[in-house]
Amino acid sequence: MELREFARSNGLSAALPYRIGSDRGGADWQVVYGIIEEVFKEDEVTLYKLRA
């Protein structure tokens, strides 16, 4: 929630890596994505996917 508050207070949007915490971290992406949706439900967030 600190990222959300920082973005709001500075007039910014948030950007996160796609599948953050899910590949190497082992978290379930559906759970992580649900948390992102809930935390940023009133704000803009962009998920970036690295193409190799």
KOLTILO-290452 format. One line per field, with one value per atom (N, C-alpha, C, CB): atom name; x, y, z. Coordinates in Angstrom, 1 decimal, padded with zeros to 4 digits. Glycine has a CB too. Layout:
! residues N
name c(CA ...)
xx c(X ...)
yy c(Y ...)
zz c(Z ...)
//
This chain:
! residues 52
name c(N CA C CB N CA C CB N CA C CB N CA C CB N CA C CB N CA C CB N CA C CB N CA C CB N CA C CB N CA C CB N CA C CB N CA C CB N CA C CB N CA C CB N CA C CB N CA C CB N CA C CB N CA C CB N CA C CB N CA C CB N CA C CB N CA C CB N CA C CB N CA C CB N CA C CB N CA C CB N CA C CB N CA C CB N CA C CB N CA C CB N CA C CB N CA C CB N CA C CB N CA C CB N CA C CB N CA C CB N CA C CB N CA C CB N CA C CB N CA C CB N CA C CB N CA C CB N CA C CB N CA C CB N CA C CB N CA C CB N CA C CB N CA C CB N CA C CB N CA C CB N CA C CB N CA C CB)
xx c(000.8 000.0 000.9 -000.9 002.1 003.0 003.2 004.3 003.3 003.5 002.2 003.7 001.1 -000.2 -000.2 -001.4 000.1 000.0 001.1 000.3 002.3 003.3 002.9 004.7 002.3 001.9 000.8 001.4 -000.2 -001.3 -000.8 -002.3 000.0 000.5 001.4 001.2 001.9 002.8 002.2 004.1 000.9 000.2 000.8 000.3 001.2 001.8 000.9 003.2 001.2 000.6 001.7 000.1 001.2 002.2 002.5 001.6 003.7 004.1 004.8 005.0 004.4 005.0 005.3 004.0 006.3 006.6 005.5 008.0 005.1 004.1 004.6 003.9 003.7 003.9 004.9 004.5 005.0 005.8 005.6 005.6 006.7 006.7 006.2 005.8 005.9 005.3 006.3 004.2 007.2 008.2 009.2 008.8 010.1 011.2 010.7 012.4 009.7 009.2 008.3 008.5 007.7 006.8 005.4 007.4 005.0 003.6 002.7 003.5 001.4 000.4 000.0 -000.9 000.2 000.0 -001.5 000.3 -002.4 -003.8 -004.1 -004.8 -003.4 -003.5 -002.8 -002.9 -001.6 -000.9 -001.7 000.5 -002.2 -002.9 -004.2 -003.3 -004.9 -006.0 -005.7 -006.6 -004.5 -004.1 -003.8 -002.8 -003.1 -002.8 -004.1 -002.0 -005.1 -006.4 -007.1 -007.3 -007.0 -007.7 -007.0 -007.7 -005.7 -004.9 -005.1 -003.5 -005.1 -005.1 -006.5 -004.0 -007.5 -008.8 -009.3 -009.9 -008.8 -009.2 -008.1 -009.6 -007.0 -005.8 -005.4 -004.7 -004.6 -004.0 -002.7 -003.7 -002.6 -001.4 -001.1 -001.6 000.2 000.6 001.5 001.3 001.2 002.0 002.9 001.2 004.2 005.1 005.6 006.3 005.5 006.0 007.3 004.9 008.3 009.6 009.5 010.8 009.9 009.9 011.4 009.3 011.7 013.1 013.3 013.4)
yy c(-001.2 000.0 001.3 000.0 001.1 002.3 002.8 002.0 001.9 002.3 003.0 001.0 002.5 003.2 004.6 002.4 004.8 006.1 007.0 005.9 006.5 007.3 007.8 006.5 006.9 007.3 008.3 006.1 008.1 009.1 010.4 008.5 010.5 011.8 012.5 011.6 011.8 012.5 012.6 011.8 012.2 012.3 011.3 013.7 010.1 009.1 007.9 008.8 007.1 005.7 004.7 005.4 003.5 002.5 001.5 001.7 001.0 000.0 -001.2 000.6 -002.4 -003.6 -004.6 -004.2 -005.5 -006.6 -007.6 -007.2 -008.0 -009.1 -010.3 -009.4 -011.0 -012.2 -011.9 -013.3 -010.7 -010.4 -011.4 -008.9 -011.9 -012.8 -014.2 -012.3 -014.5 -015.8 -016.7 -015.6 -016.2 -017.1 -017.6 -016.5 -016.8 -017.2 -017.3 -016.3 -016.4 -016.4 -017.5 -015.1 -018.2 -019.3 -019.0 -020.2 -017.8 -017.4 -017.8 -015.9 -018.0 -018.3 -016.9 -018.9 -016.9 -015.6 -015.1 -015.8 -016.0 -015.6 -014.9 -016.8 -015.4 -014.8 -013.4 -015.7 -013.3 -012.1 -011.0 -012.3 -011.5 -010.6 -010.1 -011.3 -010.9 -010.5 -009.4 -011.7 -009.6 -008.6 -007.2 -009.0 -007.3 -006.1 -005.4 -006.4 -006.2 -005.6 -004.9 -006.7 -005.6 -005.0 -003.7 -006.1 -003.8 -002.6 -001.4 -003.0 -001.7 -000.6 -000.5 -000.8 -000.9 -000.9 000.5 -001.4 001.5 002.9 003.7 003.7 003.0 003.6 002.9 003.7 003.6 003.0 002.2 004.1 001.0 000.2 -000.5 -000.8 -000.5 -001.1 -002.3 -000.1 -003.5 -004.6 -004.8 -005.9 -004.9 -005.0 -006.4 -004.0 -007.0 -008.3 -008.3 -009.2 -008.8 -008.9 -009.9 -009.2 -009.5 -010.4 -010.8 -009.8 -012.0 -012.4 -012.9 -013.6)
zz c(000.0 000.0 000.0 001.2 000.4 000.4 -001.1 001.0 -002.0 -003.4 -003.9 -004.3 -003.5 -003.9 -003.4 -003.5 -002.1 -001.4 -002.0 000.1 -002.3 -002.9 -004.3 -003.0 -005.1 -006.4 -006.3 -007.2 -005.5 -005.3 -004.9 -004.3 -003.9 -003.4 -004.3 -002.1 -005.3 -006.3 -007.7 -006.4 -007.8 -009.1 -010.1 -009.6 -009.7 -010.5 -010.7 -010.0 -011.6 -011.7 -011.3 -013.2 -011.0 -010.6 -011.7 -009.4 -011.7 -012.7 -012.0 -013.8 -012.3 -011.7 -012.7 -010.6 -012.4 -013.3 -013.4 -013.0 -014.6 -014.7 -014.0 -016.2 -013.2 -012.4 -011.3 -013.3 -010.8 -009.7 -008.5 -009.2 -008.0 -006.9 -007.2 -005.9 -008.5 -008.9 -009.5 -009.8 -010.3 -010.9 -010.0 -012.2 -009.6 -008.7 -007.2 -008.8 -006.9 -005.5 -005.2 -005.3 -006.2 -006.0 -005.6 -005.0 -005.6 -005.2 -006.3 -004.9 -006.0 -007.0 -007.7 -006.3 -009.0 -009.7 -009.6 -011.2 -009.5 -009.4 -008.1 -009.5 -007.0 -005.7 -005.7 -004.6 -006.3 -006.3 -007.2 -006.9 -008.3 -009.2 -008.5 -010.5 -007.7 -006.9 -005.9 -006.2 -005.3 -004.3 -005.0 -003.6 -006.2 -006.9 -007.3 -008.2 -007.8 -008.2 -007.0 -008.8 -005.9 -004.7 -004.2 -003.5 -004.1 -003.6 -004.5 -003.4 -005.8 -006.8 -007.5 -007.9 -006.8 -007.5 -007.9 -006.5 -007.3 -007.7 -008.4 -006.4 -008.7 -009.3 -010.5 -008.3 -011.3 -012.5 -012.1 -013.6 -012.7 -012.5 -013.8 -011.3 -014.2 -015.4 -015.1 -016.3 -015.7 -015.5 -016.8 -015.3 -016.6 -017.7 -017.8 -017.6 -019.0 -019.3 -020.2 -020.0 -019.7 -020.4 -021.5 -019.4 -022.7 -023.8 -024.1 -025.1 -024.1 -024.3 -025.7 -023.4)
//
